[in-house]
Amino acid sequence: MAVARQLAPAWHHDATNLLTRRYWRGTWMRWEGSYWREMDDQEVRASLYTKLEHALFIHITPKGEEKICNWSPTKRKISDLMEAISAVTHLRPAVDAPEWITRDGMSRDSDTSNTHGNDSPIVACTNGLLRVADRELMPLTPGFFNLVSVPFDYDPDATAPTWEQFLKGVWPDSPESIAALQEWFGYVLSGRTDQQKIVLIVGPTRSGKGTIARILTNLVGKGNMAGPTLAGLATNFGLSPLLGKSLAVISDARLAGKDGHQVVERLLTISGEDTIDVDRKFKDPWTGKMPTRLMILSNELPNFGDASGVIARRFIVLNMQVSWLGKEDTDLTDKLAAEMPGILNWALDGLARLEKNGHITEPPGSADAVTTMQDTASPTSAFVRECCEKGPTHEVLVDELWDAWKAWAEDQAVRHGTKAMFGRNLQSVVPQVKRTRPRGDDGKQIPTYSGLGLKSYARNGESPDSTRLNHGSESLRRAETGLSPLWAQHENSPKCAGCGFPFEPVEPGQTKHPGCAAA
């Protein structure tokens, strides 16, 4: 510890006297002038060996005499010294970047410095800390604990005409998509994670997905970007490359196999600002909230297996339809790189609009794409939307709903599974549904779902897309014969001349269900 105290003055910023080296969440961090960078253990060891290779110290002999000795660094001494330095430079794990900190590693409670809540976010540039609200440029300081810094100066007069023209070519008829991308760029720069959204860009080959990803990478700095795969996220150490990264770009997204549920779980955890344990090779696990924003590029909507369909609602989908295949501008990236200060101003305008509106703009078609993804991930969700009604006044027999689900699943060519699995999936899609057992007229208990009911066309064997719902199921026969009060409302309804069950005629003089084959 005495040696650590001797070395500590070299880790202080001259102007502010704040530490430029910190030990945070089991990781060494070093201030690089405009942002904090993670240091590898071996890098710390190498610097200590170099600094102490010829160090001397005063040794007091048993006789009280002073003797000059070589400190002679060894593996054991360096390991003990690193332990002591971690105590001297400790930064509380509760600190979440970006955040202002004081010398002792506590948060600063100041209206002008707090980047959370309703206060304006701060973007670190190479020439200062830019406050987005009023575009004021403040001095760079290690007191601002940030992991992201744009690798160029802030220029308030810079513009990006080539970039804006490129985006108009990508979305010629959708200014909302351009606005959403602009807000996303600013959101990534700000270090915020409160929107809990993932951007999904879907488009054909050579439609500009890669160009957008490269420009955003240049904007945040290549050292702040990770490029994982969806399958890689499910592996034991799959999240470790994302530590300390503000952006993760998943290109050519493909998801298949048994690890799909684990991928969904990790996407939900990262985007949802939840605390997670991250395994790291040859290191203790890292615990905290990951500051990484996720952007996925794909030629088609990915299929996420999620019974609740929650993952689909995390996405902002940007659809591309224009392709430059065979007409590529090979110099476009270089042209856009020259406009980075102007693109920064463009992104800051998007961040200001996001601050004002409170949410990222949803482009036309995004909601439909999200619904499609939700239906693909959770067929139960699609069944409920198409065939059911929700509300406290609705109820339906368990067997009746099960028969309707089986017929719908057969028509949609999906597995209907078991009744227990369907009940579990139904509970995740409609949490307010309760399973009860009311007694019928004969005193027998009948399993019933309350809070959910079948739409009239579903009861009658019809569907907007299908005529295969089984209106002649055994559960309906038992209901019609008086076993349940649920069908009392149908006492005065027209009865099918073929099967005898209630139905709603759609044509004058109609006496049977459409397609009824009963004798």
N, C-alpha and C positions, 0 to 999 in steps of 0.2 A: 504493500500500500504506500510506503514511503517513496518508492521509485515511481509509482503511478502519480503521486502528488508532484513529484519533480518534473514529470513529463507533461502534466496537464496545461501549464501556461502556453505551450506550443500549439495547443488546440483551441485557443481563444481568438476570436475575431478582434482585430486591432481597434476598430471604430466602436464596437458595441460591447466588447469584452464577453460576448456570448460564446458558448462552446461550438466548435465546428465539427465535432465528432460526438456521436451519440450511440448508445446501446439500447435498441428498441425492439421489443418483442423477439428477443433471441437473435437479433441481427445487428451487425455493425453498420452504422450510417455515417456518411461523410458529406459535408456541405461543399458543393462544387461551384459556388459563386452565385448561382441562381436557383438551384434545387438541391435536394438531398439524394444521394446515391447510395445504394447498398454496397457494402464491401464484403468480399469473401474472407473467411477466416485466414486463409493462407496469405492474403494481401496484408492483413494486419500483422501476422507473424513476421513476414518479410520486412515490413517497415520497422518493427521493434528490433529485430536482429541487426539491421543496418545501423539503427540509431545507437544501440548499446554495445556494438561490437568492441569498441575501444573505451568503454565507460570505466571510470575509476570510482572507488568509494573508500571512505575512511573506516577502517576496522579498529575497534578498541580491543586490545589484547587483555588477557586475564590480569596482567600487571598494571592495566590502566594506560598503557602506551598507545599512541595513535600510529596506525600503519596504513599506508596507501596500497590498495589492492585492486587488481582487475576484477570487474564484475563478472566477466566471462559468461555470457548468456548461454544457457543450455535449454533443452526442450522443456525440462521441468520448470526452470525459472521463468521462461517465456509464458508457459501455460498458466502459472500462478500469477504472473503479471497481468495477463489478459483478463483473468478473473477479477483482479483488483481494479483494472481500468473500467471494466463493465460496471462496477459499483460507482466509480467516480463520475462516469458519463451517463448514468442510467436515465432513461426517459420513460415516463409512465406508459405502460401498455394501453391505457385507456385513451391516449392521444390518437386521434384519427386524422390523417393527412387529408386535405390541407387544414392546418390549425396554427394559430399563434401560440408560442410557448415562451416561457421566461427562463432565466438562467437555471433555475432548479428543476426544470422539466414539467412545471405545472402550466395549465392553460391560462392565458391572459384574458381577463374579462374586460373587454373594451369595445365600445360601439364602433370604433374606427378600425378595429383589427379583426373582429370575428367574421369568419367566412361562412358561418352556418346560419340557419334560421332565415329571417327576412333580410339580413344584411347582404350587401353587395359582394359577390365573389371576387377573387383576385386572381389575375393571370400573371405568372412570372415570365418576363422577357429578359433578354440578355442585357438590357439597359435599365431595368427597373421592375418594380411590382406595379402592375396596372390594375387600378380599381375600376371595375366595369361600370358602376353606376354613373360616375362623372368623368371617366377616362383620365383620372389623375395618376401620374406616374410617381410612385414612391421609391425611396432607396431600397436596394437589395439588402437583405439582412438574414442571418441564420435564425433569427427569432421567428421567421415564418417557416414552419415545417411543411414543406410541399415536396411531392415526388415528381411533379410535372413542370417543365419549363419549355417554352417555345425557343428553338435554337436561332433566333434572330431578334433584331431590335424592333421595338414598337415605333411605327411611323404613322401619325394620325392622318396624313395626307395620301397614303398609299392606296391604290385601287387595283382591281383584278379583272380587267375587261375580258381577257381570254378565258378565264375560269367561268365567268358569268355566261359567256357565249357558249361554252362547252355544256353547261348545265341546261341551257335553253334547248340545245340540240338533243340532250338525253330525254328531257321531259317537255316537249314542245307544247303540250296541251294540259300540263299539270303544274301550275305555279305552287300549288300546295305541297307537292313532293319536294320542290326546291326549298320551300320554306322549312319543311320538316328536316331536311338534310342540313340546312343552315343552323337551325336550332340544335341539332345533334352535334355538329362541330363545336359550337360554343359550349354545349353541355360537357363534352369531353375535356375541353380546355379548362373549364371551371373547377374540375375535380369533384363536382357534386355527384351523388349517387341516389338522390332522393326520388327521382322519377321512376326508378325501378323498371326500366324499359330496356329492351334489346332491339337493335335495328337489324332488320332482315332485308337485304337488297336482292331481288329476284329478277333475272333477266337473261336473254340469250347470250351466246358467245359474242365477244367483242362489243358489248353494249356499254362499256364504261365502268363496270364494277371495280376492276382492278385499278383504274386510274384514280377513282375516288378514294380507294383504300390507301394508295400510295401518297396522295396529297394529305390525307389526314395523318398518316404516319410521319410525314415531313413536318406537319404542323406541331405535333406533340413531341417529336424527336424520336429517332429510331431506338434509342435506349429505353424509351418508355412504352414500347409496343411489343406484344407477344403474338406469335402466330400458331396457336395450337390447332389440333383437329378435334372434331367432335368425339371420335373414338378415343383419342388420347386423353380427354378429360376424365374418362372412366377408369383410367389406370391408377395404380397406387400413388405414383408421384406426378400424376397428370396436372395437378394444380400448382405445383411448385414453380414452373416457369412464369406464372402470372403474378407472383409476389412482387410488389413494388412497381407493377406495370399499370399505367392508367388506361390502356387500350389493348384489347385482344381481338384480332381480326381472324375469323375462321373462314378460310377460302374453300370453295368447292365443297360445301357441306354435304356430307353423306352420313347417314345413320342407319345401321342395321345390326342385327345380332342381339345377344342376350344382355348387353350392357346398356341398352337404350334407356332403361329406367334410371340407372345411376347417372347417366348424362343429364337427363331431365332434372334429377334431384340437384345436381351441382349447378346447372344453369339457374334454377330457381333460387338456390342459396346465394349465389354470387349477385344476381340481379336484385334480389330481395333484401340486401343489406343485412343478411344474417351472419352471425358468428360461426366460423367454420375452423376445424382443425386440418391443417395442411401438412402432409408427410413430406419430409425433405431427406434426401440421401445423406447419410452420415451426420445428420444434425437432429436436434430435438424438433418435434412438431411445432409448427407456427400456428398460433391461435389469434383470430381477430376477424374483422370485417374487411373483405377484399375490396380495394378501391377501383377494381378493373371494370370498365364498361365494355360490353360485348357487341361486336358487329359481325353478322354472318352474311356471307356472299354465297349465292347458289343459283343454279340454272333452273331449279324447280322448287316448289314448296317442300321443305323437309317433313318427314313423317315422325313425329314424336309420340311415343306410346305413353299416354298419360290419361288414366281413367277419369280424372277430374276435369281435364281440359284446361287447367290453370295456366300451363306453360304457354299456350297459344295467346292468351290475353296479355302476356308480357311483351309481345312484339309490336313494333311499328314497321309495317311492311311498305317498302318502296318498290313499285313494279316498274320495270323497264321494258320497252317494246321495240326500241330502235337498235339496230345492229350495224356496226361499221365493218363487218367481216369482208375483207378484201379491199377496204377503203381506209385502213388505219392510218392515222397520222403518227408516225414513229417519233416525231420530235415534240409531241404534245406534252409529255411529262416534263421535259426540259423547259418548255415555254411556261408551263404552270409553276415550276419551281422558282422561276425568276419573279413571280408575283406573290410569293409567300407573305410578305408584309401586308399586301392588299387583301389576301385571303384571310389573314388574321383579323383585319377590320371587318370583313364580311362575316366571319364567325362571331365576332363580338356583337355585331348587330343582331344576329340570331339569338345570342345569349340574352341580350337585353329584352328581346321580344318574349323569350321563354320566361324570364323573370316577371314580366308584366302579365302574361297570360296564365302562368302557373303550370302549363302542360305543353308537351310537344304537339305540334299540329298533326292531325291525322289526315293523310291524303285520301282522295277518292279511291276506292278499291281496296284500301287497307283493311277496313272492317270485313269485307267479303272474304279476303284472303285469310284473315284471322279465323273467321267462321269455318272456312274450309279446313284449315289446320286443326281447329278444335274438333271438327267432326271426324277427321282422319285419326286424330289421336284418341278421341273418345266417341265411338259410335253411340254410346248411351246418351251422350249430350245431344247428338243429332236426333235420336229417337224422341227424347223429351221435347225438343223444340218443335218437331214436326207433328207429333201425335198426342201430346199431353197439354194439360192446363194446370197451372200452379196457383195456389191460393188456399187459405184456411178453410174455405167452404167446400173444397173438392175432396173426394175420396174415391178409391177404386179397390176392387178385390185384388189381392196379391196374385191369385191364379189368372184372373182376367188380364192384368197387366203383363204377366209372364207370357201368356199366349199371344198377346199383341206384339210383344217384343220379339218372340221367336219368329212370327210371321214377317215382321219388318226386317229382322236380321237376315232371314232367308232371301227376301227380295233384294236386299243390299249386298248379298254375297259376303257376309261377315259371320264369324262364329258367334253363336248365341251363348255359349258357355253353360254354366250351371245356374240354377235359380239363386243359390247363395251368392255366387259371384256377381250376378246381375243386381241383386239387392245391395251389395257392397258398392258397386259402381254407381248405382242410382243414388245412394246416400252421399257420395262424393260430389255428384253433379247437382243434386237438390238437397242441401243439408237440412232444410226445414221439414222434409218428409219424415213422418213417423209411422212406424208399423204398430198397428193396434189389433185387438181381437174382439170386436163387438159380437154380441150374441144375436143369432137370427131368431125367427119366430118359433123355431123348434127348440130353442135354448142352446144350440150348438155355437161354439165360438168360430168365427170366420176370419182368417187372416186378412187384414185390410191395410192399405196405405192411406193415411190422411195427409192432406196438404197437396195432393196430386190427383188428377183425374184424367180420363181419356177424352179426347175431343170427340164430337158427335160422329164425324166420318170414320174415326178409328173404331168406335163402338159398332158402326154399321158395316164394317169390313171394307171401308174405302180409305183412300189416302191421296194426297195431292200427286204422288208419284207412283202409286201402286194400288191394286185392287186385291191384294193377297192377304190382308189382315183377316184373320179367321173369326167371322162373326158367329160361327156355329160351335164355338169351343164349349167344352164341358163346364167350365166355370160360368159361362153365360147361361147355360141351361139350368144350373143349380140356382143362379141368381134369379132367373125368370120364374122358377117354381116356388119362390117365396123364401128362400134360405137367407136372404139379405134384404134390409130395408133400402139399400142403395138404389134399387130399381123401382121403388114405389113411384118415382116421378114419371115412369114410363107406362103407368097403368092405362092412361088414355091415349097413348101413342098408337099410330097405325101398326098393325102386325103383318109380318111377311106371310103371304099365303103359302110359301114353300116350307120355311123352317119355323114360323110362328114367333119370331123375335121382333121387338120394336125396330122400326126404321123410319127414315124421313124420306118420303117420296120426292123425287126431283122432277117428275113429269106428271101431268094429270092422268089419273086412272092407273098409275103404277101400283102393282100389288105385291111385287117381290123385290128382294134385294138384287142389285145388279150382279148377275152371274150366279144367282142362287140355284144350286142343283139338287136341293132337297126334294124328296118325293112329296 
